[in-house]
Amino acid sequence: MARHVFLTGSPGVGKTTLIQKASEVLKSSGMPVDGFYTEEVRQGGRRIGFDVVTLSGLRGPLSRVGSEPLPGRRECRVGQYVVDVTSFEQLALPVLRNAGSSSGPGQRVCVIDEIGKMELFSQPFIQATRHTLSTPGIVVLGTIPVPKGKPLALVEEIRNRPDVMVFSVSSQGPRPVHTGRTSHGQDLTRAGPHTGWTSQGQDLTRAGPHKGRTSHGQDLTRAGPHTGMSSHGHVLTRAGPHKGRTSHGQVLTRAGPHTGRTSHGHVLTRAGPHTGRSSHGQDLPRAGPPTGRSSHGQDLPRAGPHTGRTSQGQDLTRAGPHTGRTSHGQDLPRA
C-alpha cells in the first residue's frame, strides 16, 4: 500500500508551491510536519541559484550561478550552477535524522523537496533519505525530477518502491503517473486525468467527458448526449431524441413521433397517426381512419363508413345504408 507521495514535473511547474501548501494544511490539522524545500534566488529578475529552506525557517545556499567552490572542496556542478554540498548537508541532514529518530504515537510527515542532481552529490543525504523512507510511522512528501538523460539511481529506486505513489504536476493539475497497487492489490495506473481504475479495480477509461465505465464496471460509451448504457449495463443508443433502449434493455426505435416499442418490448410501428400495434403487440394496420382491427386482433376492414366486422369477427358488409349482416353473420340485404 502506498505510504509516501512524490511529485514530479518540469522545472517551474509548481511542485514546490504544492508542497508548501500541503505542509500548511497538514500543520493546521495538527499533523507533525518537518523537512525542507528548495527556493529560487533571483537578482534583478534573473535566477542566480537556489536556497535550502527548512520548515522551521532556517535558510542556506544550495547552489549559485558561476560561483567557485571554497578552497579544499571539490566542485559539484549542474549546468551553470555550482552546488554548495556542505551548506546543503548542514540544513537537510539534521531534519532527516530527527524525523527518523523521533518516537511517539501516530504518523509524522517529512518533506523532502527535492531529490535531484544537486542534492544527490551528498552521500550522507542519500543514506538519510533511504532510512527515512523505511522508518515506520513516517510519511514522506517529496519531489523528484522528470526522467531526463542518465537515470538517477535513488530517484529510480524511489519510483519503483511499492510504498510510493508518484504524481505528475502539469498545468492541468497533478495526476498519478506511477503504476502501483491499492491496499487490495488492484493496479492503479492513470495515463491522464480521466483514466485509471476505481478503488475496486474497474477500468475507468474516458476519451472524453461522456465515455467510461460505471462504478460497477459496465461500459459507458457515449458518442453524444443521448448514447450510453444504463446503470445496469443495458445499451442506450440514441441517434436522435426518439431512439434508444429502456432501462430494461428493450429496443426503442422511433422513426417519428409514432414509431417504437412499448416499455415491454412490443413493436409499435406507425406509418401514420392510425397505424401500429396495440400495447399487447397485435397488428393494428389502418389504411384510413375507418379501417383496422379490434382490441382482440379481429380484422375490421371498412371500405366506407358502413362496412366491416363486429367485435366477434362477423362480416358486416353494407353496400348501402340498409344492407349487411346481423351480429351472428346472417345476410341482411335491404333494398
C-alpha positions as a printed NumPy array, in Angstrom:
array([[  0.   ,   0.   ,   0.   ],
       [  1.335,   3.451,  -0.944],
       [  2.525,   5.434,   2.069],
       [  4.824,   8.073,   0.594],
       [  3.811,  10.668,  -2.017],
       [  6.178,  12.266,  -4.507],
       [  5.508,  14.963,  -7.099],
       [  7.327,  15.174, -10.407],
       [  7.171,  17.617, -13.289],
       [  9.078,  20.116, -15.375],
       [ 11.027,  22.883, -13.593],
       [  8.827,  25.842, -12.657],
       [  5.531,  23.945, -12.975],
       [  4.663,  24.438,  -9.299],
       [  5.874,  21.363,  -7.388],
       [  7.375,  23.358,  -4.513],
       [  4.286,  25.553,  -4.279],
       [  2.091,  22.47 ,  -3.889],
       [  4.471,  21.056,  -1.272],
       [  4.32 ,  24.294,   0.726],
       [  0.522,  24.452,   0.596],
       [  0.19 ,  20.797,   1.583],
       [  2.564,  21.341,   4.501],
       [  0.496,  24.275,   5.744],
       [ -2.716,  22.258,   5.564],
       [ -1.15 ,  19.334,   7.421],
       [  0.246,  21.616,  10.126],
       [ -3.106,  23.338,  10.608],
       [ -4.748,  19.934,  11.078],
       [ -2.355,  19.109,  13.904],
       [ -0.124,  16.691,  11.986],
       [  3.593,  16.88 ,  12.93 ],
       [  5.459,  18.112,   9.831],
       [  9.177,  18.755,   9.345],
       [ 11.532,  18.859,   6.399],
       [ 12.924,  21.255,   3.821],
       [ 12.222,  22.677,   0.401],
       [ 14.283,  24.463,  -2.241],
       [ 13.558,  28.001,  -3.33 ],
       [ 14.744,  30.079,  -6.26 ],
       [ 17.034,  33.011,  -5.597],
       [ 16.6  ,  35.899,  -8.049],
       [ 18.56 ,  39.052,  -8.595],
       [ 17.414,  41.753, -10.988],
       [ 14.722,  39.432, -12.335],
       [ 17.303,  36.743, -13.125],
       [ 17.607,  33.426, -11.309],
       [ 21.052,  33.141,  -9.79 ],
       [ 20.627,  29.963,  -7.766],
       [ 18.683,  28.036,  -5.138],
       [ 18.44 ,  28.081,  -1.363],
       [ 17.559,  25.314,   1.07 ],
       [ 14.779,  26.377,   3.454],
       [ 13.703,  24.24 ,   6.409],
       [ 10.099,  24.277,   7.616],
       [ 11.4  ,  25.73 ,  10.887],
       [ 12.668,  28.786,   8.981],
       [ 16.405,  28.141,   8.58 ],
       [ 17.902,  29.064,   5.208],
       [ 21.196,  28.403,   3.406],
       [ 22.607,  28.315,  -0.133],
       [ 22.227,  25.179,  -2.223],
       [ 23.739,  26.473,  -5.474],
       [ 24.748,  29.649,  -7.252],
       [ 25.451,  30.568, -10.872],
       [ 29.148,  30.623, -11.741],
       [ 30.382,  30.615,  -8.169],
       [ 33.654,  28.915,  -7.346],
       [ 33.896,  26.197,  -4.715],
       [ 35.657,  27.062,  -1.493],
       [ 39.313,  26.008,  -1.237],
       [ 39.66 ,  22.338,  -0.389],
       [ 36.197,  21.395,  -1.646],
       [ 35.518,  19.501,  -4.834],
       [ 33.479,  21.234,  -7.484],
       [ 29.941,  19.877,  -7.865],
       [ 28.259,  21.479, -10.833],
       [ 24.851,  21.08 , -12.501],
       [ 24.777,  23.125, -15.683],
       [ 25.644,  26.705, -14.798],
       [ 25.076,  26.131, -11.073],
       [ 27.803,  25.211,  -8.589],
       [ 26.387,  23.205,  -5.689],
       [ 27.36 ,  24.003,  -2.101],
       [ 27.146,  20.458,  -0.726],
       [ 28.347,  21.412,   2.763],
       [ 25.721,  24.127,   3.196],
       [ 23.029,  21.74 ,   1.987],
       [ 24.077,  18.977,   4.377],
       [ 24.181,  21.348,   7.341],
       [ 20.479,  22.105,   6.884],
       [ 18.957,  18.954,   5.357],
       [ 20.664,  16.172,   7.307],
       [ 19.581,  17.237,  10.819],
       [ 15.964,  17.438,   9.625],
       [ 16.017,  13.912,   8.172],
       [ 17.841,  12.427,  11.136],
       [ 15.425,  13.988,  13.594],
       [ 12.473,  12.643,  11.617],
       [ 13.986,   9.16 ,  11.526],
       [ 14.789,   9.089,  15.224],
       [ 11.57 ,  10.618,  16.547],
       [  9.377,   8.31 ,  18.573],
       [  5.789,   8.557,  19.637],
       [  2.319,   7.502,  18.594],
       [  0.817,   8.469,  15.264],
       [  2.337,   9.352,  11.923],
       [  4.68 ,  12.197,  11.107],
       [  5.276,  13.89 ,   7.76 ],
       [  8.751,  14.611,   6.43 ],
       [  9.016,  16.999,   3.462],
       [ 11.931,  16.405,   1.059],
       [ 11.968,  18.932,  -1.805],
       [ 13.772,  17.842,  -3.781],
       [ 15.728,  14.694,  -4.507],
       [ 17.59 ,  15.783,  -7.632],
       [ 21.049,  16.053,  -9.143],
       [ 22.192,  18.815,  -6.795],
       [ 21.119,  17.009,  -3.632],
       [ 22.488,  13.657,  -4.772],
       [ 26.079,  14.929,  -4.647],
       [ 25.747,  14.181,  -0.923],
       [ 26.17 ,  10.521,   0.005],
       [ 25.022,  11.15 ,   3.606],
       [ 21.817,  12.65 ,   2.196],
       [ 21.2  ,   9.518,   0.08 ],
       [ 21.615,   7.285,   3.127],
       [ 19.424,   9.507,   5.314],
       [ 16.675,   9.542,   2.669],
       [ 16.611,   5.746,   2.415],
       [ 16.478,   5.483,   6.199],
       [ 13.59 ,   7.974,   6.386],
       [ 11.584,   6.125,   3.721],
       [ 11.978,   2.864,   5.628],
       [ 11.154,   4.25 ,   9.077],
       [  7.691,   3.156,  10.321],
       [  5.347,   5.993,  11.154],
       [  6.924,   8.469,   8.737],
       [  5.146,   9.65 ,   5.594],
       [  7.438,  11.356,   3.101],
       [  6.028,  14.148,   0.95 ],
       [  8.692,  14.907,  -1.628],
       [  9.578,  15.876,  -5.18 ],
       [ 11.708,  14.189,  -7.828],
       [ 12.727,  15.391, -11.318],
       [ 11.24 ,  14.062, -14.531],
       [ 13.407,  11.383, -16.203],
       [ 15.961,  13.094, -18.449],
       [ 19.325,  11.864, -19.597],
       [ 21.163,   9.418, -17.378],
       [ 18.845,   7.904, -14.741],
       [ 19.466,   8.898, -11.127],
       [ 19.816,   5.736,  -9.066],
       [ 17.999,   6.951,  -5.937],
       [ 15.21 ,   8.564,  -7.979],
       [ 14.562,   5.331,  -9.897],
       [ 14.698,   3.41 ,  -6.638],
       [ 12.003,   5.687,  -5.207],
       [  9.837,   5.384,  -8.317],
       [  9.88 ,   1.597,  -8.048],
       [  9.195,   1.318,  -4.338],
       [  5.844,  -0.415,  -3.657],
       [  5.078,   2.089,  -0.881],
       [  5.469,   5.168,  -3.105],
       [  2.911,   6.933,  -5.282],
       [  4.27 ,   9.453,  -7.802],
       [  2.104,  12.256,  -9.192],
       [  2.977,  14.325, -12.255],
       [  2.303,  18.047, -11.915],
       [  1.313,  19.972, -15.022],
       [ -0.772,  22.994, -15.921],
       [ -3.83 ,  20.691, -15.714],
       [ -3.048,  19.732, -12.133],
       [ -1.403,  16.725, -10.508],
       [ -2.138,  13.228, -11.805],
       [ -0.674,   9.851, -10.888],
       [  1.917,   8.59 , -13.343],
       [  3.452,   5.749, -11.391],
       [  1.899,   2.306, -11.605],
       [  1.219,   0.95 ,  -8.159],
       [ -1.391,  -1.051,  -6.351],
       [ -4.054,  -0.165,  -3.864],
       [ -4.359,  -1.837,  -0.484],
       [ -6.449,  -4.524,  -2.254],
       [ -3.786,  -5.195,  -4.892],
       [ -5.572,  -3.596,  -7.834],
       [ -3.447,  -1.855, -10.435],
       [ -3.688,   1.913, -10.181],
       [ -2.472,   3.356, -13.452],
       [ -3.607,   6.642, -14.907],
       [ -2.444,   7.874, -18.258],
       [ -4.398,  11.121, -17.963],
       [ -6.713,  12.926, -15.592],
       [ -9.75 ,  10.819, -16.585],
       [ -8.156,   7.405, -16.963],
       [ -7.423,   4.813, -14.313],
       [ -9.017,   2.322, -12.004],
       [-11.59 ,   2.782,  -9.306],
       [-10.906,   1.622,  -5.77 ],
       [-12.477,  -1.726,  -6.762],
       [-10.141,  -2.109,  -9.746],
       [-12.667,  -1.482, -12.526],
       [-11.424,   0.148, -15.701],
       [-12.236,   3.831, -15.867],
       [-11.264,   4.973, -19.327],
       [-12.612,   8.194, -20.657],
       [-11.7  ,   9.57 , -24.038],
       [-13.99 ,  12.499, -23.347],
       [-16.494,  13.628, -20.778],
       [-19.078,  11.066, -21.924],
       [-17.027,   7.841, -22.076],
       [-16.014,   5.397, -19.341],
       [-17.401,   2.766, -17.032],
       [-19.808,   2.936, -14.166],
       [-18.738,   2.16 , -10.617],
       [-19.747,  -1.467, -11.304],
       [-17.538,  -1.764, -14.384],
       [-20.231,  -1.557, -17.083],
       [-19.194,   0.058, -20.343],
       [-20.433,   3.616, -20.654],
       [-19.652,   4.808, -24.146],
       [-21.349,   7.923, -25.33 ],
       [-20.941,   9.305, -28.805],
       [-23.198,  12.176, -27.843],
       [-25.505,  13.227, -25.053],
       [-28.065,  10.53 , -25.917],
       [-25.832,   7.424, -26.19 ],
       [-24.53 ,   5.136, -23.449],
       [-25.579,   2.417, -21.027],
       [-27.991,   2.451, -18.152],
       [-26.806,   1.832, -14.603],
       [-27.457,  -1.906, -15.202],
       [-25.275,  -2.085, -18.312],
       [-28.044,  -2.034, -20.955],
       [-27.125,  -0.387, -24.233],
       [-28.718,   3.03 , -24.672],
       [-28.064,   4.225, -28.194],
       [-29.908,   7.209, -29.495],
       [-29.475,   8.565, -32.984],
       [-31.928,  11.3  , -32.119],
       [-34.31 ,  12.205, -29.352],
       [-36.648,   9.277, -30.183],
       [-34.255,   6.278, -30.386],
       [-32.694,   4.105, -27.674],
       [-33.486,   1.401, -25.147],
       [-35.497,   1.402, -21.992],
       [-33.878,   0.858, -18.586],
       [-34.511,  -2.913, -19.056],
       [-32.688,  -3.074, -22.386],
       [-35.685,  -3.222, -24.77 ],
       [-35.143,  -1.661, -28.17 ],
       [-36.899,   1.687, -28.56 ],
       [-36.538,   2.78 , -32.159],
       [-38.6  ,   5.654, -33.381],
       [-38.531,   6.905, -36.939],
       [-41.001,   9.584, -35.964],
       [-43.143,  10.52 , -33.024],
       [-45.435,   7.471, -33.502],
       [-42.951,   4.576, -34.033],
       [-41.123,   2.425, -31.474],
       [-41.763,  -0.195, -28.804],
       [-43.644,  -0.116, -25.579],
       [-41.9  ,  -0.474, -22.213],
       [-42.415,  -4.294, -22.506],
       [-40.683,  -4.543, -25.886],
       [-43.764,  -4.795, -28.166],
       [-43.316,  -3.333, -31.621],
       [-45.18 ,  -0.077, -32.133],
       [-44.844,   0.871, -35.784],
       [-46.997,   3.59 , -37.192],
       [-46.84 ,   4.725, -40.785],
       [-49.329,   7.425, -39.95 ],
       [-51.354,   8.506, -36.992],
       [-53.714,   5.478, -37.279],
       [-51.33 ,   2.51 , -37.942],
       [-49.373,   0.373, -35.441],
       [-49.842,  -2.296, -32.763],
       [-51.719,  -2.361, -29.543],
       [-49.959,  -2.486, -26.171],
       [-50.034,  -6.343, -26.416],
       [-48.299,  -6.496, -29.813],
       [-51.354,  -7.076, -32.079],
       [-51.207,  -5.661, -35.592],
       [-53.24 ,  -2.519, -35.939],
       [-52.967,  -1.517, -39.611],
       [-55.249,   1.228, -40.749],
       [-55.318,   2.466, -44.308],
       [-57.54 ,   5.306, -43.237],
       [-59.403,   6.327, -40.168],
       [-62.274,   3.718, -40.538],
       [-60.065,   0.536, -41.138],
       [-58.131,  -1.7  , -38.655],
       [-58.539,  -4.439, -36.009],
       [-60.432,  -4.588, -32.803],
       [-58.65 ,  -4.692, -29.432],
       [-58.677,  -8.566, -29.705],
       [-56.932,  -8.681, -33.116],
       [-60.01 ,  -9.318, -35.369],
       [-59.945,  -7.851, -38.859],
       [-62.01 ,  -4.731, -39.097],
       [-61.829,  -3.666, -42.755],
       [-64.093,  -0.867, -43.777],
       [-64.385,   0.246, -47.359],
       [-66.657,   3.031, -46.315],
       [-68.477,   4.235, -43.274],
       [-70.861,   1.173, -43.222],
       [-68.559,  -1.846, -43.973],
       [-66.58 ,  -4.049, -41.547],
       [-66.902,  -6.746, -38.854],
       [-68.473,  -6.826, -35.47 ],
       [-66.373,  -7.216, -32.309],
       [-66.801, -11.071, -32.643],
       [-65.377, -11.097, -36.208],
       [-68.652, -11.476, -38.218],
       [-68.719,  -9.855, -41.635],
       [-70.728,  -6.688, -41.689],
       [-70.862,  -5.595, -45.296],
       [-73.18 ,  -2.907, -46.385],
       [-73.408,  -1.822, -49.969],
       [-75.614,   0.987, -48.912],
       [-77.132,   2.326, -45.78 ],
       [-79.592,  -0.661, -45.461],
       [-77.504,  -3.759, -46.479],
       [-75.288,  -6.002, -44.291],
       [-75.247,  -8.929, -41.817],
       [-76.609,  -9.394, -38.37 ],
       [-74.334,  -9.838, -35.355],
       [-74.452, -13.663, -35.971],
       [-73.327, -13.426, -39.639],
       [-76.756, -13.8  , -41.401],
       [-77.178, -11.88 , -44.628],
       [-79.395,  -8.89 , -44.186],
       [-79.951,  -7.456, -47.644],
       [-82.109,  -4.436, -47.793],
       [-83.281,  -2.813, -50.992]])
